């Protein structure tokens, strides 16, 4: 019973962080970034591979995954969103959907669609 309560609190805090990120992005640039969740997915896979492939410490892998994911977000901003800064809102929205598909199906292509246990 206590473990389920802890699991619920952890999952709820992850959902709260995701919602906070969506809210901040929409509040600042007025864009619903469909790739937002996919960038979180990339961070999880980066952490997974750092731990399993390089036997890295969990907390070190967590920090490295955050840094790499932040760099990925900046690269996506410069390559996909910044050139469309003064275009129509629908162009930016379609680009966000395209970036989301690219990240999602790129990872399916690279690592497959099977679930993996993550510490």
The first five atom37 places (N, CA, C, CB, O) and aatype in JSON, in Angstrom:
{
  "aatype": [20, 20, 20, 20, 20, 20, 20, 20, 20, 20, 20, 20, 20, 20, 20, 20, 20, 20, 20, 20, 20, 20, 20, 20, 20, 20, 20, 20, 20, 20, 20, 20, 20, 20, 20, 20, 20, 20, 20, 20, 20, 20, 20, 20, 20, 20, 20, 20, 20, 20, 20, 20, 20, 20, 20, 20, 20, 20, 20, 20, 20, 20, 20, 20, 20, 20, 20, 20, 20, 20, 20, 20, 20, 20, 20, 20, 20, 20, 20, 20, 20, 20, 20, 20, 20, 20, 20, 20, 20, 20, 20, 20, 20, 20, 20, 20, 20, 20, 20, 20, 20, 20, 20, 20, 20, 20, 20, 20, 20, 20, 20, 20, 20, 20, 20, 20, 20, 20, 20],
  "atom_mask": [
    [1, 1, 1, 1, 1],
    [1, 1, 1, 1, 1],
    [1, 1, 1, 1, 1],
    [1, 1, 1, 1, 1],
    [1, 1, 1, 1, 1],
    [1, 1, 1, 1, 1],
    [1, 1, 1, 1, 1],
    [1, 1, 1, 1, 1],
    [1, 1, 1, 1, 1],
    [1, 1, 1, 1, 1],
    [1, 1, 1, 1, 1],
    [1, 1, 1, 1, 1],
    [1, 1, 1, 1, 1],
    [1, 1, 1, 1, 1],
    [1, 1, 1, 1, 1],
    [1, 1, 1, 1, 1],
    [1, 1, 1, 1, 1],
    [1, 1, 1, 1, 1],
    [1, 1, 1, 1, 1],
    [1, 1, 1, 1, 1],
    [1, 1, 1, 1, 1],
    [1, 1, 1, 1, 1],
    [1, 1, 1, 1, 1],
    [1, 1, 1, 1, 1],
    [1, 1, 1, 1, 1],
    [1, 1, 1, 1, 1],
    [1, 1, 1, 1, 1],
    [1, 1, 1, 1, 1],
    [1, 1, 1, 1, 1],
    [1, 1, 1, 1, 1],
    [1, 1, 1, 1, 1],
    [1, 1, 1, 1, 1],
    [1, 1, 1, 1, 1],
    [1, 1, 1, 1, 1],
    [1, 1, 1, 1, 1],
    [1, 1, 1, 1, 1],
    [1, 1, 1, 1, 1],
    [1, 1, 1, 1, 1],
    [1, 1, 1, 1, 1],
    [1, 1, 1, 1, 1],
    [1, 1, 1, 1, 1],
    [1, 1, 1, 1, 1],
    [1, 1, 1, 1, 1],
    [1, 1, 1, 1, 1],
    [1, 1, 1, 1, 1],
    [1, 1, 1, 1, 1],
    [1, 1, 1, 1, 1],
    [1, 1, 1, 1, 1],
    [1, 1, 1, 1, 1],
    [1, 1, 1, 1, 1],
    [1, 1, 1, 1, 1],
    [1, 1, 1, 1, 1],
    [1, 1, 1, 1, 1],
    [1, 1, 1, 1, 1],
    [1, 1, 1, 1, 1],
    [1, 1, 1, 1, 1],
    [1, 1, 1, 1, 1],
    [1, 1, 1, 1, 1],
    [1, 1, 1, 1, 1],
    [1, 1, 1, 1, 1],
    [1, 1, 1, 1, 1],
    [1, 1, 1, 1, 1],
    [1, 1, 1, 1, 1],
    [1, 1, 1, 1, 1],
    [1, 1, 1, 1, 1],
    [1, 1, 1, 1, 1],
    [1, 1, 1, 1, 1],
    [1, 1, 1, 1, 1],
    [1, 1, 1, 1, 1],
    [1, 1, 1, 1, 1],
    [1, 1, 1, 1, 1],
    [1, 1, 1, 1, 1],
    [1, 1, 1, 1, 1],
    [1, 1, 1, 1, 1],
    [1, 1, 1, 1, 1],
    [1, 1, 1, 1, 1],
    [1, 1, 1, 1, 1],
    [1, 1, 1, 1, 1],
    [1, 1, 1, 1, 1],
    [1, 1, 1, 1, 1],
    [1, 1, 1, 1, 1],
    [1, 1, 1, 1, 1],
    [1, 1, 1, 1, 1],
    [1, 1, 1, 1, 1],
    [1, 1, 1, 1, 1],
    [1, 1, 1, 1, 1],
    [1, 1, 1, 1, 1],
    [1, 1, 1, 1, 1],
    [1, 1, 1, 1, 1],
    [1, 1, 1, 1, 1],
    [1, 1, 1, 1, 1],
    [1, 1, 1, 1, 1],
    [1, 1, 1, 1, 1],
    [1, 1, 1, 1, 1],
    [1, 1, 1, 1, 1],
    [1, 1, 1, 1, 1],
    [1, 1, 1, 1, 1],
    [1, 1, 1, 1, 1],
    [1, 1, 1, 1, 1],
    [1, 1, 1, 1, 1],
    [1, 1, 1, 1, 1],
    [1, 1, 1, 1, 1],
    [1, 1, 1, 1, 1],
    [1, 1, 1, 1, 1],
    [1, 1, 1, 1, 1],
    [1, 1, 1, 1, 1],
    [1, 1, 1, 1, 1],
    [1, 1, 1, 1, 1],
    [1, 1, 1, 1, 1],
    [1, 1, 1, 1, 1],
    [1, 1, 1, 1, 1],
    [1, 1, 1, 1, 1],
    [1, 1, 1, 1, 1],
    [1, 1, 1, 1, 1],
    [1, 1, 1, 1, 1],
    [1, 1, 1, 1, 1],
    [1, 1, 1, 1, 1],
    [1, 1, 1, 1, 1],
    [1, 1, 1, 1, 1]
  ],
  "atom_positions": [
    [[0.82, -1.19, 0.0], [0.0, 0.0, 0.0], [0.87, 1.26, 0.0], [-0.94, 0.0, 1.21], [0.63, 2.19, -0.77]],
    [[1.88, 1.27, 0.87], [2.77, 2.42, 0.93], [3.55, 2.57, -0.38], [3.74, 2.28, 2.11], [3.77, 3.68, -0.86]],
    [[3.96, 1.43, -0.96], [4.7, 1.48, -2.23], [3.83, 2.06, -3.34], [5.18, 0.08, -2.62], [4.33, 2.82, -4.17]],
    [[2.55, 1.73, -3.37], [1.65, 2.28, -4.38], [1.49, 3.79, -4.21], [0.28, 1.6, -4.32], [1.4, 4.52, -5.19]],
    [[1.47, 4.24, -2.98], [1.38, 5.68, -2.7], [2.63, 6.4, -3.21], [1.19, 5.93, -1.19], [2.54, 7.46, -3.82]],
    [[3.8, 5.81, -2.95], [5.05, 6.39, -3.43], [5.09, 6.39, -4.95], [6.26, 5.62, -2.86], [5.48, 7.38, -5.57]],
    [[4.67, 5.27, -5.58], [4.63, 5.2, -7.04], [3.71, 6.27, -7.61], [4.17, 3.82, -7.49], [4.04, 6.91, -8.61]],
    [[2.56, 6.47, -6.99], [1.62, 7.49, -7.45], [2.19, 8.89, -7.32], [0.34, 7.4, -6.68], [1.99, 9.73, -8.21]],
    [[2.89, 9.16, -6.23], [3.51, 10.48, -6.06], [4.61, 10.72, -7.09], [4.08, 10.6, -4.65], [4.74, 11.83, -7.62]],
    [[5.4, 9.7, -7.37], [6.47, 9.85, -8.36], [5.88, 10.07, -9.74], [7.38, 8.61, -8.36], [6.32, 10.97, -10.46]],
    [[4.9, 9.27, -10.12], [4.27, 9.43, -11.44], [3.56, 10.77, -11.55], [3.29, 8.29, -11.7], [3.62, 11.42, -12.6]],
    [[2.9, 11.18, -10.49], [2.25, 12.49, -10.49], [3.23, 13.63, -10.63], [1.45, 12.66, -9.23], [2.93, 14.63, -11.28]],
    [[4.41, 13.49, -10.02], [5.41, 14.56, -10.15], [5.98, 14.61, -11.56], [6.54, 14.36, -9.13], [6.29, 15.69, -12.05]],
    [[6.12, 13.46, -12.21], [6.56, 13.45, -13.6], [5.53, 14.13, -14.49], [6.82, 12.0, -14.09], [5.88, 14.94, -15.35]],
    [[4.25, 13.82, -14.28], [3.18, 14.48, -15.05], [3.17, 15.98, -14.79], [1.81, 13.86, -14.7], [2.94, 16.77, -15.7]],
    [[3.41, 16.37, -13.55], [3.42, 17.8, -13.22], [4.58, 18.51, -13.92], [3.53, 18.0, -11.7], [4.41, 19.64, -14.4]],
    [[5.75, 17.87, -13.99], [6.87, 18.47, -14.7], [6.59, 18.6, -16.19], [8.14, 17.64, -14.48], [6.92, 19.62, -16.81]],
    [[5.98, 17.57, -16.77], [5.61, 17.65, -18.19], [4.62, 18.78, -18.43], [5.01, 16.32, -18.67], [4.77, 19.56, -19.37]],
    [[3.61, 18.87, -17.58], [2.61, 19.93, -17.73], [3.22, 21.31, -17.54], [1.47, 19.73, -16.73], [2.85, 22.25, -18.23]],
    [[4.15, 21.43, -16.6], [4.82, 22.7, -16.39], [5.62, 23.11, -17.63], [5.74, 22.63, -15.17], [5.63, 24.27, -18.02]],
    [[6.29, 22.14, -18.24], [7.03, 22.42, -19.47], [6.13, 22.87, -20.6], [7.82, 21.2, -19.9], [6.43, 23.84, -21.29]],
    [[5.01, 22.16, -20.79], [4.05, 22.56, -21.83], [3.52, 23.97, -21.55], [2.87, 21.57, -21.89], [3.42, 24.79, -22.47]],
    [[3.2, 24.25, -20.3], [2.65, 25.55, -19.94], [3.66, 26.67, -20.18], [2.21, 25.56, -18.48], [3.3, 27.73, -20.7]],
    [[4.91, 26.43, -19.81], [5.93, 27.45, -20.02], [6.16, 27.71, -21.51], [7.25, 27.03, -19.36], [6.26, 28.86, -21.93]],
    [[6.24, 26.64, -22.3], [6.47, 26.82, -23.74], [5.31, 27.56, -24.37], [6.67, 25.46, -24.43], [5.52, 28.51, -25.13]],
    [[4.09, 27.15, -24.05], [2.94, 27.83, -24.65], [2.83, 29.27, -24.15], [1.65, 27.07, -24.34], [2.49, 30.17, -24.93]],
    [[3.1, 29.5, -22.88], [3.0, 30.85, -22.33], [4.02, 31.81, -22.9], [3.15, 30.8, -20.85], [3.74, 33.0, -23.02]],
    [[5.2, 31.31, -23.25], [6.26, 32.18, -23.74], [6.18, 32.39, -25.25], [7.62, 31.61, -23.37], [6.23, 33.53, -25.71]],
    [[6.05, 31.31, -26.01], [6.1, 31.47, -27.46], [4.77, 31.17, -28.15], [7.15, 30.56, -28.03], [4.69, 31.19, -29.38]],
    [[3.74, 30.9, -27.37], [2.4, 30.64, -27.92], [2.42, 29.53, -28.97], [1.83, 31.92, -28.54], [1.81, 29.66, -30.03]],
    [[3.11, 28.45, -28.66], [3.21, 27.31, -29.55], [2.95, 26.04, -28.76], [4.61, 27.25, -30.24], [3.52, 25.84, -27.68]],
    [[2.09, 25.2, -29.28], [1.92, 23.87, -28.69], [2.98, 22.99, -29.32], [0.45, 23.3, -28.93], [2.87, 22.6, -30.48]],
    [[4.0, 22.68, -28.57], [5.13, 21.93, -29.08], [4.84, 20.44, -28.94], [6.44, 22.3, -28.34], [4.96, 19.87, -27.85]],
    [[4.44, 19.82, -30.04], [4.12, 18.4, -30.01], [5.36, 17.54, -29.79], [3.44, 18.0, -31.29], [5.22, 16.38, -29.4]],
    [[6.53, 18.07, -30.01], [7.77, 17.32, -29.81], [8.23, 17.36, -28.36], [8.85, 17.86, -30.71], [9.25, 16.74, -28.02]],
    [[7.52, 18.06, -27.5], [7.94, 18.22, -26.11], [8.07, 16.86, -25.41], [6.93, 19.11, -25.35], [9.09, 16.58, -24.79]],
    [[7.06, 16.04, -25.51], [7.1, 14.72, -24.9], [8.14, 13.82, -25.53], [5.75, 14.07, -24.99], [8.73, 12.98, -24.85]],
    [[8.37, 13.99, -26.82], [9.38, 13.18, -27.5], [10.78, 13.53, -27.04], [9.26, 13.34, -29.0], [11.66, 12.67, -27.03]],
    [[11.0, 14.77, -26.69], [12.31, 15.16, -26.15], [12.51, 14.52, -24.78], [12.43, 16.71, -26.06], [13.63, 14.11, -24.45]],
    [[11.45, 14.43, -23.98], [11.55, 13.69, -22.72], [11.89, 12.22, -22.99], [10.22, 13.79, -21.92], [12.7, 11.63, -22.28]],
    [[11.26, 11.65, -24.03], [11.55, 10.26, -24.39], [13.01, 10.09, -24.77], [10.65, 9.82, -25.55], [13.64, 9.1, -24.39]],
    [[13.56, 11.05, -25.5], [14.96, 10.98, -25.89], [15.86, 11.0, -24.64], [15.33, 12.15, -26.83], [16.84, 10.26, -24.57]],
    [[15.52, 11.83, -23.67], [16.28, 11.87, -22.43], [16.25, 10.54, -21.7], [15.76, 12.96, -21.53], [17.26, 10.1, -21.15]],
    [[15.08, 9.9, -21.69], [14.97, 8.6, -21.03], [15.82, 7.55, -21.75], [13.5, 8.15, -20.99], [16.49, 6.75, -21.1]],
    [[15.79, 7.54, -23.07], [16.6, 6.58, -23.81], [18.09, 6.86, -23.67], [16.22, 6.59, -25.29], [18.89, 5.93, -23.59]],
    [[18.47, 8.12, -23.63], [19.88, 8.45, -23.43], [20.34, 7.93, -22.07], [20.12, 9.98, -23.53], [21.4, 7.31, -21.96]],
    [[19.55, 8.17, -21.03], [19.88, 7.65, -19.71], [19.94, 6.13, -19.69], [18.87, 8.13, -18.69], [20.83, 5.55, -19.08]],
    [[18.98, 5.5, -20.36], [18.94, 4.03, -20.43], [20.22, 3.48, -21.05], [17.71, 3.57, -21.25], [20.83, 2.55, -20.52]],
    [[20.62, 4.05, -22.18], [21.81, 3.54, -22.85], [23.1, 3.88, -22.11], [21.88, 4.09, -24.26], [24.05, 3.1, -22.15]],
    [[23.15, 5.0, -21.43], [24.33, 5.32, -20.63], [24.51, 4.32, -19.5], [24.24, 6.74, -20.08], [25.62, 3.89, -19.2]],
    [[23.41, 3.95, -18.87], [23.48, 3.01, -17.75], [23.77, 1.6, -18.24], [22.18, 3.03, -16.95], [24.62, 0.92, -17.67]],
    [[23.07, 1.15, -19.28], [23.22, -0.24, -19.72], [24.44, -0.48, -20.61], [21.99, -0.66, -20.46], [25.05, -1.54, -20.52]],
    [[24.81, 0.47, -21.43], [25.94, 0.26, -22.34], [27.27, 0.65, -21.72], [25.73, 1.05, -23.62], [28.29, 0.0, -21.98]],
    [[27.28, 1.69, -20.91], [28.52, 2.18, -20.34], [28.63, 1.94, -18.84], [28.67, 3.65, -20.63], [29.59, 2.38, -18.22]],
    [[27.65, 1.25, -18.24], [27.61, 0.98, -16.81], [27.87, 2.24, -15.99], [28.64, -0.1, -16.45], [28.6, 2.21, -14.99]],
    [[27.27, 3.33, -16.42], [27.43, 4.6, -15.74], [26.56, 4.64, -14.49], [27.08, 5.77, -16.69], [25.49, 4.03, -14.45]],
    [[27.01, 5.34, -13.48], [26.24, 5.56, -12.27], [24.91, 6.23, -12.62], [27.03, 6.42, -11.25], [24.86, 7.06, -13.53]],
    [[23.85, 5.87, -11.91], [22.51, 6.39, -12.23], [22.46, 7.91, -12.2], [21.49, 5.83, -11.26], [21.93, 8.52, -13.13]],
    [[23.01, 8.52, -11.17], [22.91, 9.97, -11.03], [23.8, 10.7, -12.04], [23.29, 10.39, -9.61], [23.44, 11.78, -12.52]],
    [[24.94, 10.13, -12.36], [25.79, 10.71, -13.39], [25.09, 10.61, -14.75], [27.18, 10.01, -13.44], [25.09, 11.56, -15.53]],
    [[24.49, 9.45, -15.02], [23.75, 9.26, -16.27], [22.57, 10.22, -16.35], [23.26, 7.82, -16.4], [22.24, 10.71, -17.43]],
    [[21.93, 10.48, -15.22], [20.81, 11.42, -15.19], [21.26, 12.82, -15.59], [20.18, 11.44, -13.79], [20.59, 13.48, -16.38]],
    [[22.37, 13.25, -15.05], [22.89, 14.59, -15.37], [23.34, 14.67, -16.83], [24.06, 14.96, -14.43], [23.05, 15.65, -17.52]],
    [[24.04, 13.64, -17.3], [24.48, 13.62, -18.7], [23.28, 13.6, -19.64], [25.4, 12.41, -18.97], [23.27, 14.3, -20.65]],
    [[22.27, 12.81, -19.31], [21.06, 12.75, -20.15], [20.36, 14.1, -20.18], [20.1, 11.67, -19.63], [19.86, 14.5, -21.23]],
    [[20.32, 14.81, -19.06], [19.72, 16.15, -19.05], [20.5, 17.11, -19.93], [19.64, 16.7, -17.63], [19.9, 17.89, -20.68]],
    [[21.82, 17.05, -19.86], [22.64, 17.95, -20.67], [22.48, 17.65, -22.16], [24.11, 17.82, -20.28], [22.33, 18.57, -22.97]],
    [[22.52, 16.37, -22.52], [22.37, 16.0, -23.93], [20.98, 16.36, -24.44], [22.63, 14.49, -24.13], [20.84, 16.82, -25.57]],
    [[19.97, 16.16, -23.61], [18.6, 16.51, -24.01], [18.45, 18.02, -24.16], [17.6, 15.98, -22.99], [17.75, 18.48, -25.07]],
    [[19.08, 18.79, -23.3], [19.04, 20.25, -23.44], [19.71, 20.69, -24.74], [19.72, 20.93, -22.24], [19.21, 21.57, -25.44]],
    [[20.83, 20.07, -25.07], [21.51, 20.39, -26.33], [20.62, 20.0, -27.51], [22.88, 19.66, -26.41], [20.54, 20.73, -28.49]],
    [[19.96, 18.85, -27.42], [19.03, 18.43, -28.47], [17.92, 19.46, -28.65], [18.44, 17.06, -28.15], [17.55, 19.79, -29.78]],
    [[17.38, 19.96, -27.55], [16.33, 20.97, -27.63], [16.81, 22.25, -28.3], [15.82, 21.29, -26.25], [16.08, 22.85, -29.08]],
    [[18.04, 22.66, -28.0], [18.6, 23.87, -28.63], [18.82, 23.63, -30.12], [19.94, 24.27, -27.94], [18.55, 24.51, -30.94]],
    [[19.32, 22.45, -30.48], [19.53, 22.13, -31.89], [18.2, 22.14, -32.65], [20.21, 20.76, -32.05], [18.13, 22.67, -33.76]],
    [[17.16, 21.56, -32.06], [15.84, 21.57, -32.7], [15.34, 23.0, -32.84], [14.84, 20.73, -31.89], [14.75, 23.35, -33.87]],
    [[15.55, 23.81, -31.84], [15.14, 25.22, -31.92], [15.82, 25.93, -33.08], [15.46, 25.95, -30.6], [15.16, 26.63, -33.85]],
    [[17.13, 25.74, -33.22], [17.87, 26.44, -34.28], [17.54, 25.9, -35.67], [19.35, 26.33, -34.03], [17.45, 26.67, -36.62]],
    [[17.36, 24.58, -35.79], [17.13, 24.0, -37.11], [15.68, 24.04, -37.57], [17.61, 22.59, -37.12], [15.41, 24.23, -38.75]],
    [[14.75, 23.87, -36.64], [13.35, 23.72, -37.05], [12.49, 24.94, -36.75], [12.75, 22.53, -36.38], [11.7, 25.36, -37.6]],
    [[12.63, 25.52, -35.57], [11.69, 26.56, -35.16], [12.16, 27.98, -35.45], [11.42, 26.44, -33.69], [11.36, 28.83, -35.85]],
    [[13.43, 28.25, -35.28], [13.93, 29.62, -35.47], [13.76, 30.11, -36.91], [15.39, 29.69, -35.09], [13.4, 31.28, -37.1]],
    [[14.0, 29.29, -37.94], [13.76, 29.78, -39.3], [12.3, 30.15, -39.57], [14.21, 28.75, -40.31], [12.01, 30.9, -40.5]],
    [[11.39, 29.63, -38.78], [9.96, 29.9, -38.97], [9.43, 30.94, -38.0], [9.16, 28.61, -38.82], [8.22, 31.07, -37.83]],
    [[10.31, 31.68, -37.37], [9.91, 32.63, -36.34], [8.89, 33.65, -36.84], [11.13, 33.35, -35.82], [7.99, 34.04, -36.08]],
    [[9.0, 34.1, -38.08], [8.1, 35.13, -38.6], [7.11, 34.58, -39.62], [8.9, 36.26, -39.23], [6.53, 35.34, -40.39]],
    [[6.92, 33.27, -39.63], [5.95, 32.69, -40.56], [4.61, 32.49, -39.87], [6.47, 31.34, -41.12], [4.42, 32.91, -38.72]],
    [[3.69, 31.87, -40.56], [2.35, 31.68, -40.0], [2.39, 30.67, -38.86], [1.37, 31.21, -41.09], [3.3, 29.85, -38.77]],
    [[1.39, 30.74, -38.0], [1.32, 29.83, -36.85], [1.12, 28.39, -37.3], [0.19, 30.25, -35.9], [1.6, 27.46, -36.65]],
    [[0.4, 28.2, -38.41], [0.15, 26.84, -38.87], [1.45, 26.19, -39.37], [-0.9, 26.84, -39.99], [1.62, 24.98, -39.23]],
    [[2.35, 26.98, -39.95], [3.64, 26.43, -40.4], [4.46, 25.94, -39.22], [4.43, 27.49, -41.2], [5.08, 24.87, -39.29]],
    [[4.46, 26.7, -38.15], [5.21, 26.3, -36.95], [4.56, 25.07, -36.32], [5.28, 27.46, -35.93], [5.26, 24.18, -35.84]],
    [[3.24, 25.02, -36.31], [2.53, 23.88, -35.74], [2.81, 22.61, -36.54], [1.02, 24.16, -35.71], [3.05, 21.55, -35.95]],
    [[2.79, 22.71, -37.86], [3.09, 21.55, -38.7], [4.54, 21.11, -38.5], [2.82, 21.87, -40.18], [4.83, 19.92, -38.5]],
    [[5.44, 22.06, -38.34], [6.84, 21.73, -38.07], [6.98, 21.0, -36.74], [7.7, 23.0, -38.08], [7.76, 20.06, -36.63]],
    [[6.24, 21.44, -35.73], [6.29, 20.77, -34.42], [5.81, 19.33, -34.53], [5.44, 21.54, -33.39], [6.37, 18.43, -33.91]],
    [[4.76, 19.12, -35.31], [4.27, 17.75, -35.52], [5.32, 16.93, -36.27], [2.93, 17.76, -36.31], [5.54, 15.76, -35.94]],
    [[5.96, 17.53, -37.27], [7.0, 16.83, -38.01], [8.2, 16.47, -37.15], [7.45, 17.67, -39.17], [8.73, 15.36, -37.27]],
    [[8.62, 17.38, -36.3], [9.74, 17.09, -35.39], [9.35, 15.97, -34.44], [10.15, 18.37, -34.6], [10.17, 15.09, -34.14]],
    [[8.12, 15.99, -33.97], [7.63, 14.93, -33.09], [7.7, 13.57, -33.78], [6.2, 15.23, -32.63], [8.19, 12.6, -33.22]],
    [[7.19, 13.51, -35.01], [7.23, 12.25, -35.77], [8.67, 11.81, -36.03], [6.49, 12.4, -37.1], [8.99, 10.63, -35.92]],
    [[9.53, 12.76, -36.36], [10.93, 12.43, -36.63], [11.6, 11.81, -35.41], [11.69, 13.69, -37.07], [12.27, 10.78, -35.53]],
    [[11.42, 12.41, -34.25], [12.03, 11.88, -33.04], [11.43, 10.52, -32.66], [11.86, 12.86, -31.88], [12.15, 9.58, -32.33]],
    [[10.11, 10.45, -32.71], [9.43, 9.23, -32.28], [9.76, 8.05, -33.18], [7.93, 9.45, -32.25], [10.19, 7.0, -32.69]],
    [[9.58, 8.21, -34.47], [9.8, 7.09, -35.38], [11.28, 6.86, -35.66], [9.06, 7.32, -36.68], [11.67, 5.76, -36.05]],
    [[12.1, 7.88, -35.46], [13.54, 7.67, -35.53], [14.01, 6.73, -34.43], [14.28, 9.0, -35.42], [14.84, 5.85, -34.67]],
    [[13.48, 6.91, -33.23], [13.84, 6.01, -32.13], [13.26, 4.61, -32.34], [13.36, 6.58, -30.79], [13.91, 3.62, -32.0]],
    [[12.05, 4.52, -32.88], [11.49, 3.2, -33.18], [12.37, 2.48, -34.19], [10.03, 3.32, -33.72], [12.61, 1.28, -34.07]],
    [[12.86, 3.21, -35.18], [13.75, 2.62, -36.19], [15.07, 2.18, -35.56], [14.0, 3.62, -37.32], [15.57, 1.1, -35.87]],
    [[15.64, 3.02, -34.69], [16.95, 2.72, -34.12], [16.92, 1.62, -33.06], [17.52, 3.96, -33.51], [17.78, 0.75, -33.06]],
    [[15.93, 1.66, -32.17], [15.95, 0.73, -31.03], [14.78, -0.23, -31.0], [15.98, 1.5, -29.76], [14.74, -1.12, -30.15]],
    [[13.82, -0.07, -31.89], [12.66, -0.95, -31.91], [11.56, -0.44, -31.0], [13.06, -2.35, -31.5], [11.73, 0.55, -30.29]],
    [[10.44, -1.13, -31.04], [9.27, -0.69, -30.3], [9.02, -1.49, -29.03], [8.06, -0.76, -31.18], [7.96, -1.36, -28.42]],
    [[9.97, -2.31, -28.63], [9.79, -3.12, -27.42], [10.02, -2.28, -26.17], [10.75, -4.32, -27.44], [10.82, -1.34, -26.17]],
    [[9.3, -2.63, -25.12], [9.48, -1.91, -23.85], [10.77, -2.37, -23.18], [8.26, -2.15, -22.91], [11.26, -3.47, -23.41]],
    [[11.3, -1.5, -22.36], [12.53, -1.79, -21.63], [12.38, -1.35, -20.18], [13.75, -1.08, -22.29], [11.73, -0.34, -19.89]],
    [[12.97, -2.11, -19.29], [12.94, -1.74, -17.87], [14.04, -0.71, -17.63], [13.13, -2.99, -16.95], [15.18, -0.88, -18.08]],
    [[13.69, 0.33, -16.92], [14.66, 1.4, -16.63], [14.73, 1.55, -15.12], [14.25, 2.76, -17.31], [13.71, 1.66, -14.46]],
    [[15.96, 1.56, -14.57], [16.09, 1.59, -13.1], [15.4, 2.76, -12.45], [17.51, 1.6, -12.72], [15.44, 2.89, -11.23]]
  ]
}
